[in-house]
Amino acid sequence: MARKFNVSRAFFAAAALVVAVASAPASQAIAQTTAAPPPSTALKDPCEVRALNWRGRAFYEVLFMNRVPGGPGGSGNYFNSIGSPLEAPGEVTDARFRELNAEALRREFGSDGVFFNGPRRFVANGVTGIAYNNCAPRVMNSITFYLYGTFEVPNLEAFVTTAPPAYRPLVSKRTNTFIFNAGEQVHELITPEGEVYTMFSLSLKVDPANSLERLATLGERLTLPAGWRYRVRTLDRELTLSSSYDANPPNTIVLDQFEGNYQHNPGQR
């Protein structure tokens, strides 16, 4: 049975991705040989997590990757700070996150590559879901992280050296529910086929001035593929977006060119 992890300032946002979903800053590191035994990607000791009133809050993610024997692919664990109370304002913690040294972390924790995803801001109002390792904390430069999943990429080198594919559905395997309150504005990408993706987090990596307040006019700054649309609407009732690790078909996400993260909303048109 999963241990319940109740925190008033808590939770989870990113996913176990079957394809790469983030770009690689200069501080990323990838080793030719593993400096220490690689971290296990097996998920065990699940704990339930719940976070309310998280809209606009800062959070961060660090991914520890390892090569798959016999091929170019990689797999590993990702650690996310949602669920931990930040001891400093977001701008201060943003700077601490950017100071993290990928090579030092790779050697300390043992992996073939380290990837930094963020700084980010949460767009949904709340979230519930599953973390692992009994929610044991891992602290990096005073930021507390929790283990939220495993991930796989087809090419480890490409994952840490190239920009993410924008406006391309990506498979995201996780178990969680995002909650958007009635009366809240939601920001959506609509594909040429009419499929809707709802933003749940934004990134400050590409545009450090990005913010919730600027989302209303984000559509003016996006360079959308032919047939795609950006929409802002106000909810007349609560919206929930749920995903399951073993869903078939699997849950998918889409990134915009600023690495804003949108989850498929299959019931919306």
Sequence and secondary structure as in RCSB ss.txt:
>XXXX:A:sequence
MARKFNVSRAFFAAAALVVAVASAPASQAIAQTTAAPPPSTALKDPCEVRALNWRGRAFYEVLFMNRVPGGPGGS
GNYFNSIGSPLEAPGEVTDARFRELNAEALRREFGSDGVFFNGPRRFVANGVTGIAYNNCAPRVMNSITFYLYGT
FEVPNLEAFVTTAPPAYRPLVSKRTNTFIFNAGEQVHELITPEGEVYTMFSLSLKVDPANSLERLATLGERLTLP
AGWRYRVRTLDRELTLSSSYDANPPNTIVLDQFEGNYQHNPGQR
>XXXX:A:secstr
  EEEE SS      EESS  S   TT EE SS SS        S EEEEE S TT EEEEEEEEEE TTSS EE
EEEEE TTS  SS HHHHHHHHHH  HHHHHHHHT SEEEEEEEEEE SSEEEEEE GGG  EEETTEEEEEEEE
EEES HHHHHHS   TT  EEEE  EEEEE TT EEEEEE TT  EEEEEEEESSS TT  GGGGGGHHHH    
TT EEEEEE SS EEEEE TT SS  EEEE TT  EEEE TT  
